[in-house]
């Protein structure tokens, strides 16, 4: 089982589950824990090969990495903790895993909050994937990861997010990076499906106005998914909205979740 951390609120029966992105860990949510624990039970996860999960061995490590299989890792923790339903908060690639979980087990997802959501790979992101595919067996993964971080989070005010993710990525290994990077082979058809199919689950996209790689696609999807989706754009903010603008992020997400209860 992947590593998890629970912060309980004895006055609440509702859960909020946080899912980090590729190369990160549950440590990226340190600016959310206090505010969310005041109202909800909080579950933090470390995905395969990330954070404290990198220190343990478990059976799933031997299986082929797919978005479906990794979403099942999350479900395994929910089942173990007897959490029947949860609000889910994700960042970057974590938003894809939440949406994947909602596809297969919608009854377990009370709402989705998708920060820095990835819904389409634009020209620059497709180019990044090609560079990664060429270099993943040649270059040390941290060289590639630093390059990706600077392309996705290029501005001065994105520095804190870059440094945090690069430091967390140091806990990965070259083989683990390659396993995760191979997931990009299935990402385009999956994202196309997500853009086309609207789920009957309340969804908040929370994006930075400087998230130039992913914001345009999210705007189009929200315009199309008018029954379930809404968008909040944080000004002067890049891809990792929960780190760069935690006060605004926490306020908007808690308000959204509160409206679902």
N, C-alpha and C positions, 0 to 999 in steps of 0.2 A: 504493500500500500504506500502511496505517496505520503510525504510528510505534511502534517497539518497542525495548526494552532487554533485553539478555541478561546474566545473571550465571552464569558457568559454574562447575561443580564437576567437576574432572578425575577425581574418584574415583567419580562417579555417572553412570549412564545414564538416570536417572529425571528427569522434568520436572515442575515446578509452574508453572502459568500463572495469573496474577492479572488479574482483570477488574474494573475500577472501575465506579462507578455514574454516572448522568446528572449532569453538571455537575462531576464530579471529574476525576481524571487518575491516571496511575500514581504520582504523588507521594504519594497517600494510603497507599501500602504501605511507606513509609519505615521503619516500625517492625517490618516483617516481613523485609526483605531479608537482614539479617545472619544471623538464626537459620535461615532456610530455605536459604540458600546453603551453610551448613555441611554439609548433607546432600543437597541436590538442585541440579540446574540450574534456574535461575529465569528466567521470561519475564514481563516487564511490558509491558502494552499501553496505548496511548492511543487511545480510540475516536474515531470520526469527529468532527471539530470540537473535540476535547478535547486538552488538554495540548500536546505538540509536534506532534501531527497537525494542529492548527489552523494551523500554519505552512506546511503543504505542500498542494499540490493533487493530487488523484488522481481517477481516472475514476468511482469509486463515488459521489463527491459529486454527480454529475449524476443519479443514479438515485433512485427513490422510496425513502424510508426505511421499511424494515420490519424487524422483529426477525430475520427470516430473512436478509435482506441484510446486516445488521450482524454477525450470527453468521458469515456467510461471510467477512467481513473478517478475523475471527479465524482462520478455517480457512486463509485465504490466507497468513497469517504462518507458521502451523504447517507448511504445505507448503513454503514458501520455505526454512525452517530444517530441513526434513526431520525434523520431530518427528512420529513416527507415533502417539504416544499420550502423554497428559499428565494429571496431576491438575489440576483447575481449582478455584481459589478466587475467589469473587466476593462483592461487597457490593451490597446494594440492587438497583438495576435491572440490575447486572451479573449477578445470579443468574438473571434471566430469560434473558439471552443465553446463559449456560452451559447452562441447561435446553433452550433452543432448539437449541443445537449438539448436545446429547445426543440430541435427538429425531431429527435428520437424519443424524448421524454418531456413533452410540453407540460404534463401534469405536475412536474417537479419544479417548474420555473414560474414564480409568482410575477416577476417583472425582470426586465433586462436593462441595465445601464451600461452603455457601450462607449467608453472613453477612448479617444483617438482611434475610432473604429476603422477597420480595414474592410472595404466593400468592393474595391476595384483597384487593380494594379495599373497605374498610369505608365507613361513612357519611361519616366525616370525609375520607377520601382521595378518595371520589367528589366530595365538595363542593370539595376542592382542585382537582380536575380541571375542574370547572365554572367556578370562579373563574379558572383559568388560560386556559380557552378564551375567556372573555369578555375577559380583559385582555391576552392575548398580542400583539394588534396595537395596543394602546393604550398600555400601560405599558412602561417600560424593563424588559428581562428580569431585570436584577439586583434590581429592586424585588420582582418576583414570586418570584424565587429566594430572596431573604432571607426573605420571608413563608413560603414552603414550608419552609425550613430551620427556622424557629422553631416551626412547627406540628409538624413531624416530630420535632424534637429540642428540646423546650421547657425542659428542666431545666438548672440551673446546671452540673451535671457533664457536660452535653452541649456546653458552650460551645466546647471545643477542636474538636470535630467540625464544629460550625456554622461557625466561623471558617475552618477548613481548606477546607471545601466552597465557601464563598462566595468565598474568595480564588482557588480553582481555577476557579470559574465565571466569573470576570472575564476568562478567556482565551477564552470563547465570544463569539459575536456574536449580535445580535438574530435574524437570519435562521436561524442554526444552532439557537438555542433553539427557534424555532418549528418547525423540521423535527423536532427530537426530541420536542417536545410533541405533535405530531400523531400520534406513535406510540400515545398513550393511546387513540386510537380503536379499536385492535385488541387492547388489553390484556385486557379482560374475558373474551372467548371463549378467548383463549390461556391465561389463568390457570385458567379452568374446566377446560380440557383437562389442564393440569399437575396439578391437584388430583385428577382422576379417574383418570389413567393413571400407574401405577407402572412405572418403568424398572428394569431389572435392573442398576443401577449403584450401587455403595455411595455413600450420600449422608449427609453430616453437615450438619444445620441448626444453626447457632450464633447464638443470639439474645440480646439484652439483656432482662432482666426488665422494663425500663421502655419497651420498644418496643411501646407500647400499640396502635399502628395495625396492626401486622403479626404479632405473636406469637400471638394467639389462633388465627388461621387455620393457622399452621404447626403448632401443637399438634395440631389436628384431622387434618391431613394425615399427620403422623408416626404417629398412632394407626392410620390406615388403611393406610399403606404400611409395614407391619411387616417385610416381607422385606428391604427395601433401606435404609430411612431410620432415622436416630436423631437425637435432639435434645439439645443442651447449652445450658442457659440460664445466662448470666453475670449475677450479682447486681449491683445498683447500676450498671446499664449501659443505654444507650439503643440507638439504631438502628445507629450506626457502631461495631460492636463491636471491630474491629481497631485503631481509633484510641483508643477510650476505655479498653479493657482489653487492651493488646497482649500482656502477659505471659501472661495466661490464654488469650487467643486463640491465640497461637503454640503454647503447650504442648498445648492440646486438638487443634488441627489437625495438628500434627506427629505426635502420638500416633495419631490416626485414620489419617493417610496411611501411617505406619509399619506399621500393622496390615494394610494392603492389599498391601504388597510381599512 
